[in-house]
Amino acid sequence: MGMIKVGIIGNGGMGGEHARKFREIRGVQLHACFDLDVPRTRSFAKAHDIPHVASSSEELIAACDAISVVTPDAMHAPLSLKVLAAGRHLLCEKPLTTTLADARRVARKAVKASERDGVVHMINFSYRNSSAVQEAIKLVREGHLGEIRHVHASYLQSWLSSSVWGSWHAERYAWRLQSGAGFGGVLADLGCHLLDLVSIVAGDIESLDCTCTTFPKIDDQGRKRTTWRGRKLDANDTALTAVRFSGGAVGVCHTSRWATGHVNSIELSVHGTEGALRIALDDGFDKIHLCLGKAKDKAAWTTRTIRHTPSIYQRFIRAIRTGKQDQPDTVRGAQVQSYLDACQRSAGKSGATTRIRAWL
């Protein structure tokens, strides 16, 4: 295969990250971009040296071999379905969709497109790029921790309680606080990463109990706000989830935008009958802390540095070239969406225990 032409739909901040990562890969051409905000698209094309500014998503899809969908969540499903229907390779931002029904639809379409036309379909759970996470998956699957008993995970940010990210009401952030913008709050935005990590390491989730909270926001004058520029700030900003795994383990996942002192902190601890592991991505994407073998009887921990692992962008392009589907694919995206669906149903019933629905 020669040069792979990549198109990016959605030209905001994360679209820029996709553009930068694809540009680093040999044999890839950033060929086209499209966004409903035309001035933004033109600036994006200039900033990333993209030759073709498309006037529609259909035009972009027709002009490219592979498409990154990097739009607000509500547009993931319709655009992904368009990409797959055209027989183009798909990399979709997380979460895959906003509903389980749409996730099933996309995943089923992707599987058929893969079987029929060799289409590669992946979802950008970006913390899989951590070599420490990849090592954790391997250690658990090889049985080094014994039977998993307890899991703890957190994803903490502070952009609602401090200015470390800038103002929460800036254009790039405010829409994330509005369910009316098609956004599922911190649960969908950060919780999907957390649910992916705990389940890919510790095993499939069977049921869960979830509580979501939406606190009033505090503006620059210290006033509490439940609306901004006429729009409700009603998307959840804190989520607590108790998890029961199919293998018998239990765990706790929590995420918040109000975690003062944390910029973007992700931690995962997995405890088994024969050992334990801990990852804190603030320490680096390549560091894993281990308590294994005889060390467990002394509660002694060591730290390993794990070699670099290919990014999702590199694995996506490699999968296109080799014809071998890589992970995480859209089926995995639908599975995580089934966890989010259970969280939403549980939160709607004041944290009642909720079983996971089928994701295909």
N, C-alpha and C positions, 0 to 999 in steps of 0.2 A: 504494500500500500504506500502511496506517495504522501504528499502533504495533506494533513487533515484540517479541513476548514471548520473552525469553531465559531458559533454565534452566541451572543449573550443577550437574553431578554431580561430587562430589569437593570437599569444603569445607575443604581444608587451605590452606597458604600460597599456592600457585600459583592455587588457586581464588579467593582474595582478589584476586590480580592481575587475573584475568579480570573479576571483579565491578567493580573500580575502573575498568578500561578501558571496559567496556560502559556504565557509568553516565555516562561523559563524552560518549557519542554521542547526539545528538538523535534522537528517534523510537524509542528503545529502552527497554523496561521490563524490569528485572530482576524476573522474575515468580515463579520457584520455585528451590528448591535441595534437594539430597538428598545424604546421606552415610550410611554404615552406622553411624557414630558419631552417635547422635541428639543428645546434648548439644552436640556440635560444630556440628551443623546448625542448631540453635536459636540458638546464639551467632552463627553466621555470618549467619543471616537478620536478626537484630537489628542486627548491625554494618553490614550493607549495605542495610538497609531493604527486605528482600525479603518480600512479603506471604504467600507460600505455601510452607510447609514440607512437602515431599512425604514420604509414608511408603514410597515405593518408586521405583525408576528408571522403572518403567512409568507410574506416576501422574504423575511429572514430565514425561516425554516427551509424554504425552497432553495436558498443560496448556499446552505451549509451542510456539512456531513454530521456534525454533532452540535447539540444545543445545551447551553446552561440556562435553566429557568431560575432566575434570582429576583423574583417579584415578591410583593406582599403575599402572605399565605393564601388568601382567598383565590388567587389566580393560579396557584400551582396545579390544581386538577385540570382546569380547561386547557391550559397551555401544554401540560404534559401529554394529555390525550391527543392534542394536535400534532405534537412532535412524533409521537408513536405511530399515529395514523399515517404520517408521511414517511415512515420507515427510517427516521433519523435516530441517532444515538442520543440518549437523554441522561443529563446530570441535573437532578432537581435539588434545590435547597430544602433543608428540613423546616418544619415538618412536611411530610409528603403532601398532605391535604389538610383541610380543616374538619373533615368528618370521616368516620370509618367507612361509610357507604362510598364516598368518593375515593378513598384509599384502595378499597377493594377493586373498584372500577379501573383505576390506573394500574394496579399491580396485575390484574388479569389481562388487561390490554398489553402490558409490557411483556408478560410471559408469552403470549401469543406472537407478538412481534419478534421476540427473540427466537422462538421456535421456527417461525416462518421465514424471517429475513435476517437472522443473526444480529438483531438490534441489541446493543448493550444499554442497560438501564441501571442507574445508580442514584443514591441519595447522599447528600453531603452531611453526614454525621462527622463533622470535622475533627472531633477529638479522637477518632480512630487513627488520626495521623500520629498520635503519641506512640513511640516505640515502647514506652512503659506499659501502656494499655495493651498493646499487642502481646507483650511478655506475660501480662496478667492472664489474658485469655489462654495462652499456651500452658501456663503453670496449672491452672484450674483443670483444664481439659486432660492434662496428663496425670492428674491425681495427686499432685504434690501437696495440696492442702487437705487431702482426705475428703470427708463429707462436709459440705458447706453448711454452716449453722446460722451465722449472723452476718448481715451486710449493712454497711452504713455509707451513705453518699450525700454530698451537698454541692450545690452550685450557688454561690453567693456573689451578689453585686451590690453596689451602694449608690447608684446614680439617682435614687430618689431621696437619699438622706445626706448627700454631699455634692460638691461641685467637681469631683474628680473626673467625671465624664463630661462636664459642662452642665447646661441647664436641661432639666427633664422636659421642658416645654419647647425645646429647639425642634425644628422640623424633622430631623432624623430620628427623634425619640418619641415625640408626642403621640404619633399614630399607634405605637406599641402599647399605649395605655387605653385604647378605645376599641371595644368590641365591635362598634359600628364600622370600624375600618377593616373588618374581617380578620381581626387578630385575636388569638386565644390566650393572651396574657402571658405571664411568666411561666405558667404551666406548659403551654405549647412551645414557647421560645427557648427556655432553658430546661424545662422539665423533660422535653423529648430527648435532649442530650443525656440527661441523667438516667432516664429509663432505658435508653439504649445501652449505656455503659454498664449499669448494674446487671442487666439481663444477658448481655453478650459475655460477661465474665462469669456471673454466678448461676445463670440458667434462666429458662423461661419463667415468666410470672403467671401464677394461677389466679390470684385474687388480690384485692387491695382495698384500703380505706383511705380516702383523701379528703382533706379540708383545704379550701381556697379562701383567701382573704383579700379584700381590696380596701386599702387605707386611703383617707383623704391625702391629696398631694399638697405640699407646702411651696407657695410661690416665693419670688424674690423679696416680697415684703413681709414674709412670715405668715401669710394668710392660708388657711386650709381651703383647698379647692377640690370640688368633685366634678367640675366642668372646666373646659378651657376653650375659649373662642366659640362658645355655643355648643360644644360637643362633650358628651359624657365621658368622664375618665373612669370607666366601669370595668375594664379588663383586670383580672386578678393580678396582684403583684407579689403574693406570697402563697406558696403551696407546700403542704405537709402530707406525706404519703407513707402509710405503713404497708409493707409488701409481703406477700406470701408466695414463695417460689414453688414450682412444680416438684422440685426435688426435696422439698420439706423445709428448706431454710426460711428464715424470716429476716426482714430488714426495714430500714427507715431511709426515706429520701426526702430532702427538703431543699427548697430553693426560694430566694427572695431578692428583690431589688432594694431592700431596706437594710442590708447587712453592712452597717457602717464599719469602715476599716478594711473592706474587701473591694478590690477593683473588679476582678473577674477570676474568682477562686473556685476550683473544682477539686474535690477530694473523694476518694473511694477507698473503703476498707472492707476486706473480705476475710472472714474468720472461719476456719475449718477444724476438724478433729485432729489434723496432723500439722497444721501451720496456718499462717496468716500473711496477708500482703496489704500494703497501704500505698496509695498513690496520691500525691499532692502536686497538681500541675504547676502551682506557683514555684515549686522546687525545680521545675524543668520537665519537658515532655519526655525526657530520657531517663528519669530517676524512678526506681521502684524500691520500696522498703520491705524487707522480708524477715519473717520469723519462721524458720523451717527446721525440720530435723530435731537434733538434740537441743538446739537453741530455744525451742518452744518451752522446755522445762525450766528455763532460766528467764523466760520472757525477754530474750535478747534479740535485738534487731540489727540487721546489716542493710547497707544500701548498695544497690547495683546500678551501674550506668549501662543502658541498653543501646545497642547500635541503632542508627537511623533506620526508619521504616519509610517506604514510599508514601507520598501523599495521595489523597483520594484522586487528585487531578492526574497524577502520574499513573495510578492504577486504572483510571477510566480510559486514558489513551492507550495504555498497554492492552487492556481488554479489547478495545476496538481493533488493534493491530493483530492480536493473537486469535481473536474470535472466542475467547474464553471469558465468560461472565465472571465478574469479581464482586466482592462484598464491600459495603452494604448495598444490596439492590432494592428495587422498589417493593419487593415482597417483604423485605425486612422493614422498609418504611411503613408498610401497611400493618405489620405486627406491632411496631411501636405506636402507630395510630390507634390500635386496639387497646393499648395500655392507656393512652390519653383519653380515649372514649370512656374507659372504665373509671378513670379519675374524675372526669366530668360528671358521670352518672352518680358516682359516690358523693362528690361534693354537693350535688343537687339534693341528696338525701341526708344531709348533715353528717357526712363521713361514714355512711353505712357500708358494710362489707359488700364488694361488688366483684363478680367473676368476670374474667376476660372473655370477650366474644371472639368468634372465629374471624380471622383477618383475611381469608381467601374463600 
